[in-house]
Amino acid sequence: MYAIEYGNDIVIIDCGNKFPDESLLGIDLIIADTTYLVENIEKVKALIVTHGHEDHIGGIPFFLKNINVPVYASRFTLGLIELKLKEHKILRESKLVEIDSNSDLNIGEMKINFFKVNHSIPDCFGVVFHTPEGNIVHTGDFKFDLTPANKEHSDFHKIARIGEEGVLLLLSESTNAERKGWTPSEQMVAEHLDVTFMKAEYKIVVSTFASNVSRIQQVVNAAQKTNRKLALLGRSMVNVVKVAMDRGYLTVPDGMLIDQKEINDLPPEKVTILCTGSQGESLAALARLSTGNFRGVDILPGDTVILAAGPIPGNEKNVTSIVDNLYELGANVIYGSGSTSGMHVSGHGYQEDLKLMLTLMKPKYFIPIHGEHRMLHHHRMLAESVGVEKGNTFILNNGDVVEIENTKAHQTTKIPAGNTYVDGGEVGTMEFVLRDRRQISEDGMLMIILTMSKADGKLLAEPETFSRGFMDKRFSEFRKDLIKLTKKNLNELQEGKKYSRNGVKKQLKRSIREFIYSRTKKEPMIVPILIEV
């Protein structure tokens, strides 16, 4: 999420989410902290979405619940956003405005227009903000593919014209800034798919991003050439294919699509399965297929499984585990990016693509965006190699602000920023909750249940102990000592006339924690429960 602010107007670019890693126990999504925007809600005039990937649209429902402004996006992107807003039951009260690369918007003193770029999803564009200070350009995600499978070429002429008009500040994506050369063309994947489909003897299972419509079209084309039916597994795959077909971005021959219940009714050499789970998600269709837990559909010896997507950094371990499981089932597995398998090429520009964008735009100032810090630093070096002056590039952390005045840019203050967590129906920072979950996951939990007199605070029964995720048979060895310690603490509080519910809990937590650590070198969560009778 980026914000362009001029005078009394703020325009937001994209509103995505991240997915949690293993340390964020139970968290479903990570979205941006919008504190600054909520505090300046009267200034926020619009949300512009460059394309429909989750890291650009995943946070929109949560954003609109707090800041309900018009959302401007392309036809296909709006279709994906509508699915999310329906799920959150806020579609009716949301204002969605369809735009294309030829649209013009006027918001306050900013005039905004767009240019088409090629990426791994239909209908992508960059954004140009014409302000009294100068022109600011956000590229969106892009690569320069001269033979795109979806026929959506980047608008070189328009990009060059924008550069000729003068670009004060360029924000350009950095995902592949470390990779030399040009991004391979999507056309390469189509050729490899055709060959693999012709050689396959039994079922073919293809796993890819549901949003990669051009890849899905390539699978449809290969299935048609080899006279195969196509079944879809995974809710997001079914939903995106429906949106793409309804809006004319995907062409599937009549009679090709079959229900998953029909898979086993056909000879295996007549079936293709298209499914989610290329990133190793544990509950997605591919993971369940790899462990034999997808009801009614099995991977059998001789089946071909294609992972037509490269693993996002951090997902490699999960993907490898699934590949191992598939090999154990006897499948022929094809995975890996670029020349490794030919089944995936990136939708993000390599170094030469990035340098071409910089050369065409010729910005005075530059902010590399959308990448890990090492990628941003590599992109800065690329910018300097093609003429951006040293010192005119800003590498920003979340919340950093760049101010431009009299065409001079400088990094200034920070605004509140960070991670907001989505946990079921709850949305917030949840640091204390996560701390407790980590403690329980590492050292377990010990509960001490005390039945006490409401009148005088005396113990009415022997303390009871329960543990979860903590200790084994050794617990019985010092349980008696633990109960003695508990009674001793209660007696001391009684004698010192310091008895109170909170006082008892605080004292027990401290002394029991010290006692257990001395015996086990573990620090489980201590939960005293007082029942007053």
N, C-alpha and C positions, 0 to 999 in steps of 0.2 A: 504494500500500500504506500503510495506517495501522495503528497498534497502540494498543490501549487496555490499560493496565496498572493493575491494582489489587492491592495486596498481593503474593501469590506467583503471580498469574495474569496471563498476557498473551493477549489475543485479537486476531488479525489480521483486518483488513477488506480484502478484495480483494488480488490478487497479479497485477498486469498486466505488460505489456511496452510499450516504445516501439520504433519502427522507426528505423533509422539514417538520418542525412542523408548528403550526398555526401562529407563530411569523414571519415566512419568507413568507410574502405575495406575491403571484404570482411566487415564485421561483419553478422551476420544479425539479431540482436535485442539490445535493451538491457533488462536487468532490474535490480531493486533490489539494493543491497548489503545482505545480511542478517547482517552481522557481529555486530551487537548481539543479534539473535535467536538466533544460533548460540551466542554466549557465555552466553545465558540460556535455553538450550534446555529446561531442566527446568521453566521457568515457562510456556512456550508451550503452550496447551491446545487451541486451535482456530483454524481459518481459516474466516471467513464471507465468502461471495461474494454481492455484491448483484445482479449480472446477468452475462450471458455475453459481453460485448464483449472483444476482445483486450486492451485496455488495463486490463482487470480480471481476466482469467484467463490471459493469455499466459505469465506467469512461474510458474504453479502446478507444472508438472512439475519444474522446477529447484529450486523451494522444497521440494517433498516429498522430493526425493532427499537433502536435508540435514536437514529437520525434518519428520518423518512424523507429522502430527497429523490428526485428523478434519477433513474439509472439509464444511461445511454450505452447501447451495445449493438453489435451486428445481429442479423436475423438468427443465425445459428446459435450464437452465444446467448441470446435472449431465451431461446428454447431450453437451453441447459439451466439458465437461471430460474425460469418458470418452474422447472421440476423441483428445485430447492425451495422456492417460495411456497409452492403447493404443500410440500412436506411439512413446512413450518406454519402453514395455515395463515399466511400473510400476503398471498398473491393479490387478493381483491383490493387491499389498501395500498399496494405498491404501484408506483408509476414507472412503467417501462417504455422507453422510447427507442425505436429502431433507427439505426444510422448505418451509413456505409462509408466507403473511402471518399466519396464525393460530398459528404454532408458538411455543413457549416453551422457552428453554434456561436451565439453571442451571450456571454455571461459577464455582466458588469462591464469593465473596461477590457476584458479579454475576448478576443475572437479566436475560435478553436476550429481547426480542420484536421483532416486525416490523410494517411497514405497507406496503401496496401502493402503488406509484407507476407512472405511465405513462412509457414511454420508447420508443425505436425498436427494441426487441427484447422478446420475451415474458418474463413472469415476473420483473419487477423489484421490488425492495422497498428500503425504508429500514430502519435498525436502531436500536433503542432499548436503551441499556445502563442498567439501574437499579443504581446503586451506592450505598453508604452516604453518599457525598459529595453525590449528586444524580444527576439523569438526564442522560445524554449521548446525543445523536441524530446519526446519520450518514444523510444523505438518500439516498445513492446518486445515480445520474444520473436526472433527472426533468424532466418538463414537465407542465403542467395542460391536457390535451386533453379537452374536453367531448364530442367525437365521435370517439374513437379508432377506427381501422380494426380493431384487434384486440379491441375491446370491453373492454379492460382499463383501467378508470377508476382514477384515484388515489382512495384511501380518505380523502376529505375529513373524514368524521366522526371517524375514528380519529386522523387527524393533529391535528384540533382538540382531541380528548380528551387527547392527549399534551401539547399546549400547556397545557391547563387544569391538568394534574397538575403542571406546572412543568418547564422545561428549563433546566438549569444551563449546558450548553454545546451549541451546534449547529454541526455541520460540514456545510456545504451547497455543492453544486457550482456553479462559476462560469463555465462555458464561454461562455455568451451574456450575461454581465453587462454588456457594452457595447451590447447591442441593445435599443432601446426597444420598448415595447408588449408584446403577448402572442405567444407562439409560434403560428404558424398551425396549423390542424388537419390531421392526416393525411388527413382526408376530402377535402380539396382536391385531393390528388394523384390519388385514385381518379377524380375527375371529369375531370381533364385526360388521364389515361391512356385512359379510355374514348373521348374525342373523338379523340385521336391514333390509336388503333387503328382506329377507323371510317374515318378519312381515308387511312390508309396504303395504298399500292397494291401494295407488294412486301414483302420480308422486314422484320421488326421485330427489332432487337437492343436489349435492355434491360440496362444494366450498373448494378449496385447492390451494396451491402454484402451478403454472403451471410447475415449475421446478422439483416438487417432482414426478418423473416418477414412482417410485415404488408404491406410493400412487395411482397414476392414473391407474397403472396396476391392483392394488387391486380392484378398482372400476369397471374396465372392467371385471375382473373375476367374481365379485359378480353379475354384470348385466347379464353376460352370464349364470350363474347358475340359475337365475330367469327369463330368457328368455325376457330380456328387450333390447330395442334399446338405443343408446347413442348419445346425441347431445352435441356439444361443444359451449359454449358461452364465448366471450372475445377473443380479438385479440391475446394476449400472450398465452392463452391456445391453440388456434388453431395452432399457429406457433410452439410452443414447441412440441406438440403432433406430428406434421408433421415431425419435425427434429428427434424425438425419433423413430418414425415408419420407416422413411427412413434409419436410421442408425442402426436399429436392436435392439434398447433398449426397445421397447414397442411392444407388440403383441396384435392386435385387430382383432377379427374374421371378415371374409368377411361379408359384409352386416349389421354389427352392427351399424356403424356410419350413422347418418341421419342428414340432414340439419335442422336448427332451424325452417324452414317453415313447416316441416313435423310433428312437435311436436303435434300440435292440431288435426292432422289427425289420430292419434293413440289413443287407449284407454289409460288413464293415468297410469294404472297399468303395461303398457308395455314400459314406458318411463323413462330413467334416463338422467338428465342434469348434465354436469360437467362444472363448471364455475369458473371464477376468482372472487376476491373480499373478500377473507377470512380475510383480515386485515382492512375491513371497508372503503376501498377506495371509495370516493363518486361517481366516474364515472365508477367504475367497474360493472360487470354484476350483482353481488349479491345485491349491493346497489340499483340498478335500479329495480331489481325484487322485492325487499322488499317495494318499494314505488309505484309499479304498473306502472313503466315508461319504461319497456322493451317491445318494440313494438312486438306484436304477441305472447308473452309468459307471462302467468300469474301464480302466486302462488294462489292455490285454497284451501279452507278448506279441511283438511285431507291429504294434500301433506306433505311429509317428507323432511326437509332441514337439511343437515349435514354440519357443519363447521369442516372440517378435517384438521385443522391447528390451533395452539395456537396463540393468539394475541401477536405480538411483543410489548415489553414495550413501552407505549405511544399511542398504537392504541386501548386500551381497551374501551375507551369511544365511539369511532366510531363503534366498533364491537357490543357493548351493544345496541346502537341505532338501528342497523340493526336487531338484535335478537328481540327487542321489536316490530319493524315493522312487522316482520314475524309472531310473535304471534298474532298481531292484524288481520292479514290476515287469521288466523285460521290454520296455519301450525304447524306440530309437529317439534320442533327444537331441534337438538342434538348438543351440543357445549361443549367446555372445553377440557383440556388436560388430559393425563394419565388415572387414574381410574375414573375421573369425567364422561367421556363419552366413553372412549376406542377408540375414533376416531382419536386421534393424539398422537404420541410420538415424543419427540425431536430428532433431528439429531445431537445434541451436547452432549458430554460426561458429565455425572454427576461426583461427586467427586471421586468415585472409578475408573471410566474410566481414569480420569486425573491422579490419583495416579499410575495407572498401566503404563501409558505412561511414566511418570517420572521415575518409577522403572526400566522399560526396557531400557530407554535411559541413565540413570545415568549421567546427565550432571554436569559439574563443575559449570557453570554459567547458569542462567535461566532468561528469559524475558517472563512473562505472557502477552499474546496479545489478541486482539479481545474481548473486553468486557468493561463494565463500570468500573470506578475506584474501586468500592467495590468488583467487581468480580476479578479484578487483585490482590487486597489485599488478598482475600480468597485463590486465587490460590498460592500466595506466601507462605501462611501458610501451604497449602497442600504440597508444595515442601519441605519446611523445615521439615515437619513431616515424609517424606520418605528419608531424608538424604542430601538434598541440604544445604550447609553450610550457616548459617546466614550471611547476608551481601553480598552474591553472587547472589542475585536476584535484577533486575532492573525493576522498574515500571516507564514506560515512558509516557510522554505527546507527542503530535504530534510535530515533529521537534527535539526531543531529540536524541542525538548521543551516542552510546556506542562504544568505541574504544578498540581494543584488540592488545596488543603488548607483545611479549615474553610470550604468553599464559596468560597474566594478563589483565583482563577486568576492565575498569573504565568508568564512565559516564563523558562526556566532554561537548563540546559546543552544541549549537542548530543551526539548519539550518532553513531557512525561511519555515514556514508551517502554515496551517490554512485551512479555507474553501474557495473554489471557487464556485460561484453560476452559475447555468445554468438557464437562463430566456428566453425561446423561442430560438431565434438564438444567443442571447448574452451570453458570458462567461466572468466572472470577479468577483471582490470582491463585488462591488455594494453596499457598506455600505451606501453611501449617498442616493442612490435610495431607499433602504429599510427604511432608517430613514424617508424619505418623505412619503413613503407608510404607515408607522406606524402612523405618525402624522395625515395623512388624515383619516386613519381608526378609530382613536380614537376621534379626534376633528373636522374633516371635513376640508373644504376649503372655503375661501372667496376671490372673485375676485373683484377688483376695476378697472373699465375701464374709462380712462381719454382721452378725445379728446382735443388735444392741438395744438397751432399754432407752426409750425416749425420755423417761423421767430423769434418770441419773447418769446415762451414758455407759452403764456397765455392760460387759459382754454377757450375753444370754446363752450362747452356744459356742462350741468349738469352731474356730475359723475354718472356712473351706477354701481350698485352692484349686484353680483350673488353669491349665496352660494350653496354648495353641501355637504350634510352630516353634516351641521352645522345650528343650531338654528331651531326654529319653528315659531309660530305666534308672539313670542316676538320680532323677528327681526325687524318688522315694528315699534316697540316702540322706538328704538334708531337709526333707519336708518338715520333720519334727522340729529341727532347729529353726526353720522359717516361722513356724507357728509360735515357738517360744519367743522369738524376736518380736513378733507381732503383739503378743500379750504384754511383753515388757514395755514396748512403746506406749500401749494403751494405759498401763499402770502409771507410767511416768507422767503422762498427760493428766491423768486423774489426780495424782498426788500434787502436781503443780497447779491444779485448777485451771488448766489451759485447754480443757476439752471443748472442741467445736467440730462440726462436720469437716470444714475446710482444713482445720488444724490437724485432725486425724489423718486425712488423705495426704496432706503435704508431708507430715512426719513419716508416714509409712512408705511413701514413694522414695523418699531420700534414703532411709535406713535399709529398706529391702533392696534397692538398687545397688547400694554399696556391698551388702551381704552377698548378693548373687554374683556380682562382678568378682569379688574375692574368691568365690568358689568355682566359677565357670569361665571367667573372662568374657562374658556376654552381657549385653545391656538390653534385655527385653523391655517392652512397654509394660509398666506396672499400672494396673487398674484396680484400686481399692473400691469396693462397692459396699456401702453402708445401708443396712436395712434396719430402720428404727421401729420398734414395736411398743 
